[in-house]
Amino acid sequence: QEQLVESGGGLVQPGGSLRLSCVASGFSFMRATMTWYRQAPGKERELVAAINSAGAITNYADSVKGRFTISRDNAKNTMFLQMNSLKPEDTAVYYCRADVAWLQFWGQGTQVTVSS
């Protein structure tokens, strides 16, 4: 069964850092384009960062460029999101998504709260 499990969220002060992980199972992770999304209360889900199957091409939302870094380890079926210089407006539930062939899978999300 296909599964994505996010972890690494939590409460952090403004200016702090967190590293999110997304572990995949049940499908060919190395063939999947992987994406991080986030959804803040009362707002639509938005794309944060994406990475192609080989990890060679990345894309970021303007709001996180220069602060967040997406990466993946295909040998460990894991994707990461390193988040630095966090701001209160980064507070949201963060989800990972996998697109492989015509299929799409979502994780359950991990809460990130940036507050003093």
ChimeraX commands (.cxc) that place a marker at each C-alpha (Angstrom):
marker #1 position 0.00,0.00,0.00 radius 0.5
marker #1 position 1.29,3.40,-0.97 radius 0.5
marker #1 position 2.19,5.61,1.96 radius 0.5
marker #1 position 3.85,8.94,2.73 radius 0.5
marker #1 position 4.70,9.80,6.32 radius 0.5
marker #1 position 5.85,13.29,7.28 radius 0.5
marker #1 position 7.73,14.12,10.46 radius 0.5
marker #1 position 9.86,16.87,11.95 radius 0.5
marker #1 position 7.26,19.52,12.58 radius 0.5
marker #1 position 6.91,21.38,15.86 radius 0.5
marker #1 position 6.99,24.72,17.61 radius 0.5
marker #1 position 9.91,27.03,16.83 radius 0.5
marker #1 position 10.69,30.67,17.51 radius 0.5
marker #1 position 10.94,33.18,14.66 radius 0.5
marker #1 position 14.35,32.93,13.06 radius 0.5
marker #1 position 14.68,29.29,14.00 radius 0.5
marker #1 position 15.05,26.18,11.86 radius 0.5
marker #1 position 13.28,22.88,11.32 radius 0.5
marker #1 position 13.93,19.93,9.06 radius 0.5
marker #1 position 10.93,18.03,7.75 radius 0.5
marker #1 position 11.14,14.48,6.43 radius 0.5
marker #1 position 8.77,12.51,4.21 radius 0.5
marker #1 position 9.29,8.76,4.07 radius 0.5
marker #1 position 7.71,6.91,1.17 radius 0.5
marker #1 position 6.72,3.27,0.81 radius 0.5
marker #1 position 4.66,1.09,-1.49 radius 0.5
marker #1 position 5.60,2.72,-4.78 radius 0.5
marker #1 position 8.66,3.55,-6.87 radius 0.5
marker #1 position 9.95,6.60,-4.99 radius 0.5
marker #1 position 12.91,7.07,-7.32 radius 0.5
marker #1 position 10.53,7.67,-10.22 radius 0.5
marker #1 position 8.36,10.17,-8.40 radius 0.5
marker #1 position 8.35,13.93,-8.59 radius 0.5
marker #1 position 8.05,15.04,-4.98 radius 0.5
marker #1 position 6.49,18.20,-3.65 radius 0.5
marker #1 position 6.00,19.94,-0.32 radius 0.5
marker #1 position 2.75,21.83,0.18 radius 0.5
marker #1 position 1.44,23.74,3.16 radius 0.5
marker #1 position -1.93,24.90,4.35 radius 0.5
marker #1 position -2.45,27.62,6.92 radius 0.5
marker #1 position -5.75,28.01,8.80 radius 0.5
marker #1 position -8.37,29.61,6.56 radius 0.5
marker #1 position -6.12,29.53,3.52 radius 0.5
marker #1 position -5.80,27.33,0.46 radius 0.5
marker #1 position -3.11,24.70,0.21 radius 0.5
marker #1 position -0.06,26.13,-1.56 radius 0.5
marker #1 position 3.04,24.70,-3.16 radius 0.5
marker #1 position 6.21,25.27,-1.16 radius 0.5
marker #1 position 8.90,23.39,-3.08 radius 0.5
marker #1 position 9.25,20.62,-5.62 radius 0.5
marker #1 position 12.04,18.30,-6.73 radius 0.5
marker #1 position 12.31,16.02,-9.73 radius 0.5
marker #1 position 12.94,12.30,-9.54 radius 0.5
marker #1 position 16.72,12.57,-9.83 radius 0.5
marker #1 position 16.96,15.48,-7.43 radius 0.5
marker #1 position 18.58,17.66,-10.05 radius 0.5
marker #1 position 15.78,20.18,-10.56 radius 0.5
marker #1 position 14.08,22.11,-7.79 radius 0.5
marker #1 position 11.45,24.80,-7.65 radius 0.5
marker #1 position 10.38,27.07,-4.80 radius 0.5
marker #1 position 7.59,29.43,-3.94 radius 0.5
marker #1 position 8.82,33.03,-3.91 radius 0.5
marker #1 position 7.92,33.30,-0.24 radius 0.5
marker #1 position 10.47,30.64,0.77 radius 0.5
marker #1 position 13.29,31.16,-1.74 radius 0.5
marker #1 position 16.63,31.54,-0.01 radius 0.5
marker #1 position 15.26,30.16,3.28 radius 0.5
marker #1 position 14.03,26.64,2.47 radius 0.5
marker #1 position 15.90,23.82,0.74 radius 0.5
marker #1 position 14.27,20.71,-0.68 radius 0.5
marker #1 position 16.28,17.53,-1.15 radius 0.5
marker #1 position 15.82,13.78,-1.44 radius 0.5
marker #1 position 17.65,10.54,-0.78 radius 0.5
marker #1 position 16.40,7.94,-3.22 radius 0.5
marker #1 position 18.33,5.18,-1.49 radius 0.5
marker #1 position 16.28,5.85,1.66 radius 0.5
marker #1 position 12.97,6.70,-0.05 radius 0.5
marker #1 position 13.00,10.00,1.80 radius 0.5
marker #1 position 12.48,13.64,0.94 radius 0.5
marker #1 position 13.50,16.55,3.14 radius 0.5
marker #1 position 12.67,20.19,3.62 radius 0.5
marker #1 position 15.26,22.24,5.49 radius 0.5
marker #1 position 13.56,25.39,6.74 radius 0.5
marker #1 position 15.71,28.24,8.02 radius 0.5
marker #1 position 14.93,31.79,9.13 radius 0.5
marker #1 position 11.39,30.75,9.89 radius 0.5
marker #1 position 8.70,33.42,10.10 radius 0.5
marker #1 position 5.28,33.40,11.80 radius 0.5
marker #1 position 3.70,33.33,8.34 radius 0.5
marker #1 position 5.33,29.94,7.74 radius 0.5
marker #1 position 2.95,28.47,10.31 radius 0.5
marker #1 position 0.92,25.76,8.59 radius 0.5
marker #1 position 0.39,22.05,8.19 radius 0.5
marker #1 position 3.04,20.80,5.78 radius 0.5
marker #1 position 2.21,17.94,3.42 radius 0.5
marker #1 position 4.32,15.92,1.04 radius 0.5
marker #1 position 2.99,14.72,-2.27 radius 0.5
marker #1 position 4.28,12.16,-4.74 radius 0.5
marker #1 position 3.47,12.14,-8.46 radius 0.5
marker #1 position 4.48,8.98,-10.29 radius 0.5
marker #1 position 3.07,8.17,-13.71 radius 0.5
marker #1 position -0.65,8.98,-13.48 radius 0.5
marker #1 position -0.81,8.43,-9.74 radius 0.5
marker #1 position -0.69,10.95,-6.89 radius 0.5
marker #1 position -0.23,10.26,-3.18 radius 0.5
marker #1 position -0.43,12.57,-0.15 radius 0.5
marker #1 position 0.88,12.32,3.37 radius 0.5
marker #1 position -1.13,13.11,6.47 radius 0.5
marker #1 position 0.76,16.33,7.23 radius 0.5
marker #1 position 2.93,17.67,10.01 radius 0.5
marker #1 position 2.24,20.87,11.93 radius 0.5
marker #1 position 4.78,23.68,11.92 radius 0.5
marker #1 position 4.17,26.57,14.29 radius 0.5
marker #1 position 6.44,29.62,14.33 radius 0.5
marker #1 position 5.78,31.73,17.38 radius 0.5
marker #1 position 7.57,33.48,20.21 radius 0.5
marker link #1:1,2 radius 0.2
marker link #1:2,3 radius 0.2
marker link #1:3,4 radius 0.2
marker link #1:4,5 radius 0.2
marker link #1:5,6 radius 0.2
marker link #1:6,7 radius 0.2
marker link #1:7,8 radius 0.2
marker link #1:8,9 radius 0.2
marker link #1:9,10 radius 0.2
marker link #1:10,11 radius 0.2
marker link #1:11,12 radius 0.2
marker link #1:12,13 radius 0.2
marker link #1:13,14 radius 0.2
marker link #1:14,15 radius 0.2
marker link #1:15,16 radius 0.2
marker link #1:16,17 radius 0.2
marker link #1:17,18 radius 0.2
marker link #1:18,19 radius 0.2
marker link #1:19,20 radius 0.2
marker link #1:20,21 radius 0.2
marker link #1:21,22 radius 0.2
marker link #1:22,23 radius 0.2
marker link #1:23,24 radius 0.2
marker link #1:24,25 radius 0.2
marker link #1:25,26 radius 0.2
marker link #1:26,27 radius 0.2
marker link #1:27,28 radius 0.2
marker link #1:28,29 radius 0.2
marker link #1:29,30 radius 0.2
marker link #1:30,31 radius 0.2
marker link #1:31,32 radius 0.2
marker link #1:32,33 radius 0.2
marker link #1:33,34 radius 0.2
marker link #1:34,35 radius 0.2
marker link #1:35,36 radius 0.2
marker link #1:36,37 radius 0.2
marker link #1:37,38 radius 0.2
marker link #1:38,39 radius 0.2
marker link #1:39,40 radius 0.2
marker link #1:40,41 radius 0.2
marker link #1:41,42 radius 0.2
marker link #1:42,43 radius 0.2
marker link #1:43,44 radius 0.2
marker link #1:44,45 radius 0.2
marker link #1:45,46 radius 0.2
marker link #1:46,47 radius 0.2
marker link #1:47,48 radius 0.2
marker link #1:48,49 radius 0.2
marker link #1:49,50 radius 0.2
marker link #1:50,51 radius 0.2
marker link #1:51,52 radius 0.2
marker link #1:52,53 radius 0.2
marker link #1:53,54 radius 0.2
marker link #1:54,55 radius 0.2
marker link #1:55,56 radius 0.2
marker link #1:56,57 radius 0.2
marker link #1:57,58 radius 0.2
marker link #1:58,59 radius 0.2
marker link #1:59,60 radius 0.2
marker link #1:60,61 radius 0.2
marker link #1:61,62 radius 0.2
marker link #1:62,63 radius 0.2
marker link #1:63,64 radius 0.2
marker link #1:64,65 radius 0.2
marker link #1:65,66 radius 0.2
marker link #1:66,67 radius 0.2
marker link #1:67,68 radius 0.2
marker link #1:68,69 radius 0.2
marker link #1:69,70 radius 0.2
marker link #1:70,71 radius 0.2
marker link #1:71,72 radius 0.2
marker link #1:72,73 radius 0.2
marker link #1:73,74 radius 0.2
marker link #1:74,75 radius 0.2
marker link #1:75,76 radius 0.2
marker link #1:76,77 radius 0.2
marker link #1:77,78 radius 0.2
marker link #1:78,79 radius 0.2
marker link #1:79,80 radius 0.2
marker link #1:80,81 radius 0.2
marker link #1:81,82 radius 0.2
marker link #1:82,83 radius 0.2
marker link #1:83,84 radius 0.2
marker link #1:84,85 radius 0.2
marker link #1:85,86 radius 0.2
marker link #1:86,87 radius 0.2
marker link #1:87,88 radius 0.2
marker link #1:88,89 radius 0.2
marker link #1:89,90 radius 0.2
marker link #1:90,91 radius 0.2
marker link #1:91,92 radius 0.2
marker link #1:92,93 radius 0.2
marker link #1:93,94 radius 0.2
marker link #1:94,95 radius 0.2
marker link #1:95,96 radius 0.2
marker link #1:96,97 radius 0.2
marker link #1:97,98 radius 0.2
marker link #1:98,99 radius 0.2
marker link #1:99,100 radius 0.2
marker link #1:100,101 radius 0.2
marker link #1:101,102 radius 0.2
marker link #1:102,103 radius 0.2
marker link #1:103,104 radius 0.2
marker link #1:104,105 radius 0.2
marker link #1:105,106 radius 0.2
marker link #1:106,107 radius 0.2
marker link #1:107,108 radius 0.2
marker link #1:108,109 radius 0.2
marker link #1:109,110 radius 0.2
marker link #1:110,111 radius 0.2
marker link #1:111,112 radius 0.2
marker link #1:112,113 radius 0.2
marker link #1:113,114 radius 0.2
marker link #1:114,115 radius 0.2
marker link #1:115,116 radius 0.2
view
